[in-house]
Every structure is written in structure tokens, then in C-alpha cells.
């Protein structure tokens, strides 16, 4: 058989390219195996829930570090009465070295707000205006008193890492309404990534297609969206079409290769994002009134407000799940709480309240769950007194046995207070909501059955909610 110079070059080029690609895939664990050959097909196309679910999207504002619930949402007259005295019961300290038994009543005033009469601290003036649209849960509980384990509990359902987060499970179960934007987005704080880093938006052992996509806190929020001049326009289109054909041929020869399929889909999504993402992230299109609502004219609130506004723009365009994070342990006030807590509240209060107001005005709140809260609360006693004569430098230690967070929209009750802690705000004692109850309730609102949302891993059905005592907290539902 005669070979032309062109045929020899073509065969050589494809042969060398195939060897290089195979080597790269083997190094990344993407080569087909007998076990993978039986894998399912995965994509982000919209999927039917198990039954009707009112919620279509979720925005979670995660206040990492532990907001002090007795200073913000859960006033306790008994702490005020015993202020400065010895705590009359047992305290579950996390940091015994800095612990004390001296009771610390809240130094901030509370007032009832809204038609529901919700007690809110003076530190949250903007939140006080939306109380009739939210459910305040005062009885959250994880019971694992360190940050990492409690974060994992609320993010992936267990106290250990390596598992898919809530956002990954929701996108695995429902896909996305927009194929030109990521289904699951993480908006990080410019002051630093949260504790545990990427574990906060990890896909765990779900296909990588369901991992959260990070949108950076500063411009460019997504790098490399613009093609180089040499590839713009028709040249890029031809190039992408050629790569797509190669990818599909390669995939067709390796049926059931879920990791490879997810990788290809991620590359294709990146190409589609060039136009859609730039438009979604461009807040210059928003009105002056909207920008003012989110506090973009307030230097203390503008950064978080901007991310809240971006979150609204994303869910408005069909993104399924958006996580907003505050910086590394921003709310972890072991000391200097008298100055640090007001500053931290000022940073998030206006943007968080504006998000609920804006979604409601646009008719999106009924189908969008909004969450605000951290992995823990604080203790009712002083920490790090260290011989100081006054309280200017003291703080509060961790408390995961009873703390507060709030939710709105998507089928949650409006203007509702649920659960109670004891008279010292230490332990949840009425209407306890464990992290697994919270997850079961969220999945229920999305129309997903916690027992049917399953991923087969090594022949074992894996779930987000694995605790047999988990319940849908129907008292929270509208």
C-alpha cells in the first residue's frame, strides 16, 4: 500500500496525539476500567423532581465562624439578670484554656419588629425590616463543637470531609435551567477563603460536573473569558467544533466513562460561558435604586452587597445553587466581641436583607430558598478575660448545642419563629433542628426524596441524609 506524505503525517500526528492524550488521562485517572464501563450518563440538563417541589433555586449565605445568637436573635433576660455572676449550670467549653464561668448578658438592645413581633438586636437594623418574610430557627444543633466538624455537618451531612456538599446533591438531583452558566456557584470573600477551603463546595465522589464553580471576589471574577485575538470569531468557532468532534469520538470509544464525560462537559460549558457569564456578572445594568438597596453606596456594606446582587442575577438566569461565604472565621469572636461583632454585622446586614427584598419584588422569593447562618453560635459566658478589669477585650466561645439561623422563601413560613434554647441560650430544648433534619427539609422543598436521592458508589447507595432519625421539619413549612 502506497502512503502519501500527507497520510503519513496525519497518521503520525494522530498517533502521537493519541498516546499523549492516553498518558494524560491515565495520570488523571480517566482511563476506562471495567468498573467504570457500567457507569451512568451524567449531565446538567433539567431533571424532574421526585414530586412537586416549590423551591427551584437556593442562595446560602454562610456566616462562617459562628454568629453570637444571644446578641443577635435570641435575647435572654436571665443572662442580663445574672450578668457578671457565676454561671449556675454546666458549660460545654470548646477552649478550656480561655474559659470562664462569668455570665455575659448581651450589651446590645433588642426590640420586637414586624407583624410577627420578632425580637431582633439593634446590630441588625436591615434584617429587622424583613422579619415578616423569614423563618427564624432558634434551635439549630450539630453537637460537634469545633469549626471543621460542624461545617462539614451542615455542608455534606457528616462530620468528615470527602463527601458531596448540599449544592452538589441538589444539582445532581435537578440539573440546571441554564446550560450556559454553572449550575452551582461559590462566591468567596476577598478577605480569604473559608475554613476547609474547597471542601465547602466539593462534589466529593459525585462526578466532577457537580462541583461548585468559584466566582472570584474581585475582577476578573472569572478569568480568561475573552479569547485571544488570534482565536476570536469564526476561528474560535471552527477550533471548538473540531475539538468537540475529537472529544465525542474519544468518548464514544469509552462508553460509561463518567469522569471523562464530565470533564468534556465542563470544557464545553466554559466555552458557552464566554458570553453568558460576562452578562450575568455585569451589575452595571442594574438601576441606581437597586444598587442603593444593596448598599453599594456604603463602603462598609458594598462588597457583600455586590455578591448578594450577583447571586440574585445568577438565580434569575437559572443557576440552581449559589453559596456566599464570609472570610475565614469572620464570626469567630473569641475576643474583642464588643467591637468585632458590630463591624461584622455592618458588613453583611444590608446586602442580606436586600436580597430577600429584591427577590420578593421580582416574584422570585416563592421559588428561591434564602439561607443565612453559620456552623455554630456562642456561649453565654465570657471567654479570654485574662485578668482584664473591663470587658473591652473579651469574647465568647463556640456553641453548637443550640444556635440560630434564618431562612426565607421557597416554601418556608414567613414571619415565623421556631424552637427555643434554654434560659441561657446554651442548649436547644424545644423544636430541635439537627443538621440532618435541615437537609431533609430542604430536599423536601425541592421535591427530592432524601431516600431516593442516591448515588451508587462501589455498589453502595450513598445519600446526603443518612441518619435514620432525620425528619422533614414540617413546622417550618408554609
N, C-alpha and C positions, 0 to 999 in steps of 0.2 A: 504494500500500500504506500502510495506516494504522499508525502506531507509537504504542504506549503509552509513558507516561512511564517505566515500569519497563524496557521493552525498550530504550529509548534509553540509559538509564543503564547497563544491563547491557552493551550493545554498546560504549559509550564506555569503561566501566571495563576490559573485557577488551581492547579495542583499545589503550588506554594502557598496560595491564599488559604486553601482548604486546610493544609497542615497547620498553618499559623492559627487559623480560627479554632481548629480542633484542640490545639495545645492550650489556647487561651481559655476555652470552655472547660477543659479538663481541670485547669488550675482553679477555676471559679466554681467547680462542682456542678457544671451544667451538662455534662455528657449524659446521654441516655443510659439508664440501667433497667434491669428487668422490673425492679420495684416501681420506677417512675413511669414505665410504659403503661401502667394501669391507671395513671392519674387522670383526674377530671379536667375539663376545659374551664378556664377562669377568665373573666373579663369584667369590665366596669359598666356594662350596659345595664339599664334599669331592670330591676327584678321585682316580681310580685311578692309582697309580704305574705306571711302565713295566713293572715286575716287582715281586716281593715285596721289601719293604724292612723291616728290623726297626725302624728308627727312625721314630717318629711325631711327635716334637717335639724342639726343641733350645733349650737355655739357654746363652748365651755370655756369660761374664764377661770383659770386655775390659779388661785392665790397661794402659791407655794410658800410654806414656812409655818402657816397656822395662824389665821386671824384670831384675835382675842375676843371670843364671843360674848363674854360678860361685860366687855367695854363697847360692844357694837350692837348686839341683837338680843341679849338675854340678861336684862337687869335683875339683880338680886338684892333686895332690901336687907337681907341678912348679912351680906358681905359689908354693906355700908354700916350696919349696926355694930359689927364686930371688927371694923377697920382698926388695924394696929394691934389687935389682940391675938392670942394663941388660937390656932385652928382647932376646933373641938372634935374633929374626927381623924380618920386615916387619910393620908395623901399619897397618891401613887406618883412619886417623882420619877423623872427620867434622868436628871442630872443631880444626884445626891450631893455632889461637892458644892454646888451653889445654892442648895435648897435651904428654905427656912419654913417655919410654921406660922409666920406672921401674916395674918389676913390682910388682903389689899382690896378694899372696896373700889369700885370704879370712880376715877376722878372726873369723869365726864357725865353730863346730864342727859337724861332720857326724856322723851316726850312721845305721847301717842299721836299717830298720824293716820290719815286716810279714814274712809268709812269703816274699815276693818278695825281701827284702833290699835295698830301695831306699834309696839314700843321700839323706837329707834334712837340710837345715840346721836348727839349733836355732831359727831365726826362724819356723819353720812347725810348731809342735807339733800343731796340729789336723790339718793336712794329713798329717802322719806317721801318723795313725791310720786313714786311708782308703786308704793306698797299695795295698792288695791289691784295690781296686776300680777303679783307674785305669791308664791307659797314659801313661807319661811319655815325651814325644818330646824327645830331646836334640839333634836335628839339623835344626831348622827353619831355613829360608833364604828370604829375599826378595832380598837383594843390593842393595837401594836404601837408602842409609844415612841418609836423613832421615825424619822422622816422617810427613809427609804422604804421600809416595810409598809407604812401607811399609804405612801404614794402608790406603790405597786398595788395595794389592795383596791384603791379607787380607780386606778388606771386599767389593770388587767384582771382583777378579781382574786388574786392570790398575793401572798407576802413576798414572793420571789420574782425575779425577772425572767426574761426569755420567753414571755408569753405575749400574745397579741393584745393590744390595747382596745379600749371600748370603740374608738373611732375605726379601727381596723375591722372589728366584728360587724359594726353597722354597715360599712361599705362592702364587706364580704356578703352580707345578707341582702342588701338592697341595691348595690351598684350606685350609679350616679346619673343625674338628669342631664349632665353636660359632659360630652365626650371631648371637649376642648380645654377643660380645666381639670386639675387633680380632684379626685373625689374627697380626699381627706387632706386637710391643710393644717400646718402648725405655724403660728405666728409668735416668734420668740421676742424676748425683751432685749433692747440694746445694751442693757447693763450686765447681761450674761445669760447663758443658757440655764435652764432649771436644773435642780438636783437630779441626778441619774441621766441627764442629757437625752440622747436619742431614745432611751427606753420609754420616755413619755409619749412617743408617737410610733413605737415599734410595731411591726407586723408579726413579730415573734416567728412562729413556724407556719403562719399563713403565707401564701405566695407573696412575693415582694410587691406585687401590684397593689396590695392593700396597706402598704406603709404610708405614714403621713409625709407629705411633701412640705419641707420647710420654706417659708417665705421670709426672707431676711428682714430685720427691723429697720434697715436703712437702705437707701437707694445705692445700687440697683437691687431691688427686693428679690428679683430672680435674675441672676447673671446670664449673659450670653443669649438673650432673647433675639438680639439682632444678628442676622447672618453677616459674614464678611462681604465686602463689596463684590468680591470675585464670585460669590455664590448667590447673590440676590436675584430675585425674579425667576425667570424661566430656567436659568442654570441650576438653581437650587431645586426647583420642582423636578427637573429631569434626574438630578442626582438622588433625590429622596425616592422617586419612583423606582430607580434602579436598585437602591439598597433594599427597598421593600420587597422587590421580587426575589432578591437573593435570600433575604430573611425567610420569606414564605417557603421557598424551595428547601431551605435548610430545615425549617420546622416540619415540613411535610415528610421529610425523611426520618424524623424523630417523633413519631406520634406519642402524645401523652406527656411530653416534656414540659411540665408546668412552669418550671423556673425559666426555661428558655422563652416560652411563650410570654410570660410576664415581663421579661427583660425587653423583648421586642415591642410589646405594647407600651412599655414605658418610653422607649425611644420614639415611637410614633406619636405618643401624647406630647412629648417635648417639642416635636415639630409643630403640632397643631397649636400649642400654647403661644407661639410667637406673636400671634395677633390677639387671641382671646385674653391672655394673661395681662398684656400691656393695657388693654382696655379696662379690665376688671380692677386693676390696681391704680388706675388713674383717677384720684379723688378730685382733681381739678374740675371735673364735670359736675360736682355737687354744688348745690346752691349755697349762698352765703349763710342762709338761715340754718341749713343742715350742719355746716361746719361749726357754726356758733353753738348749736345744740350739743355737739360732741366735745366742745371745749377746745377747739383748735386755735382759738384766740387767747387761750390761757396757757402760758408756758408750763405751769405745773401739771396740767392735765392733757396737754396736746398730744404727747407721744402715745399714751394708752388710748386716748380718744380716736386717734388716727387708725390704730389697729382695730378698734371696735367698728369703725366705719368701713374699713376694708372687709371685715368679717361679714357685715350686712351685705355689701356688694357681692361677695362670693356666694352666699346662700341664695341671694336674689337671682343669681345666674345658674343655680342648680347644683352647687357644691353641697355635698351631703353632710360633712362634719368639719367644723373649724375649732381648733384649740388655741386659746390665747394664754400665754404664760407670763407671769411676773418673773423678775430675775431671781437668781439663786438665793433662796431663803429670805426673800424680801420681807416676809411677815414673821420671821423668826425672832421675836423680840424678847430675848433673854435678859436684855438690859436696855436702859435708855428708852423705855416704852413711852414715857411721858412726852418725848419729842419725836420719836420714830413713828409711832402709830398714827398721829395726825398727819404726818408727811405722806405716809404710805396710803392713807385713805384719800388724801387730796389727789394723789396720782391716778387713782382708778375710779373714784366715785362718779364723776360726771360722765365719763365715757360709758361706764357700765349701765347707768340709768338711761342715758341717751339711746343706747342700743335697744332697750326694751321699748322705749317711747317711739323710736323710728320704725321698728318692725311693726308695732301696732298701727301706726299711721298708714303704713303701706299694705296692711292686710296680710302681713306675713307671720305675725306672732302666733296665730292659731295653729300654724303648722310647723313652727320653729321652736324647739326647746332651747331656752337660755339658762345656763347654769353659772353660778358664782359661788366659789368656796375653795377652801384648802384641804389639806390632808389631816388637819387636826385643829384643836383650839388651844387654850392656855389654862393654866391652873389658877385657883383663887388666892394663892399665897405669893408672897414676894420671893423673887429669886435674885441672887447676887447683891444682897445688902452689903456684905463685906465691910461692916463697921461704919458705913456712911451714916451721917447724922440726919440726912434728909433722903427723899426718895427720887431725886432727880436722875440717878443712875441705875435704878432697879428695873427689873423686868419680870416676866412670867415664864414658867417652864411649860413643856409640852403637855397636852392632854388629849388623848384620843378616845376617852371613855364617855365623852358627851360634848358635842360641839355643834355649831350652827353653819348652815349654808342656805342659799335660796335658789329657787328655780321658777321659771315662768314659761307660759305658752305651751304649745304642743300637746295640750290635754291636761295639764296640771291646773288645779284650782287657782282662782285669782282671789287675792285678799284673804289669805288663809294662814294661820299659824298652826303648826303641827308639832306635837311632842313636847316633853319637858325634861329639863335636868333637875337634879336635886336643889335644895335651897342654897347651895354653894356653887352651882353651875359646874360641878365636878363630874357627876355621873348622869348619863341618860337614864331616866327612871319611868318614863311614860311614852308610849308610842315609839319605841326604839327603832331606828332605821339603820341596819347594818349595811356595809358596802355591798354585800351580795343582794340585799333587798332593793337597794337603789338601782343596781344594774338590772335586776329582773323587772323593775317598774319602768325603766327607760326602754328596754326591749319591748315590753308590752305596748307602750305608747307608739312605738314604731311599727307595731303589727307583727313583731317577731316573737315566736315562742322560744323561751330560753332552752327548752328541752329538744327543740328541733333545729336550732341554730348550731349545727355540728360540723366539725371538720375532722375527717378521718386522717389520723396520723399513726403510721405503723400499725394499722389495723384497729386503733383505739379511737373512739369518738370523743373529740375534745370540744369543750364548751366554755363560754365566758362564765356562766353561772353554774358552778359545780357543787355548791353547798346544798344538800337536800332540804335544809330548813329555810332556804330563800323563799320569799313571798313577794307578790306584787302588792305594794302598799296602796291599797285602793282608797284609803282615807285622803291621799294626796290628789286623787283624780277628780276632774270636773264632772 
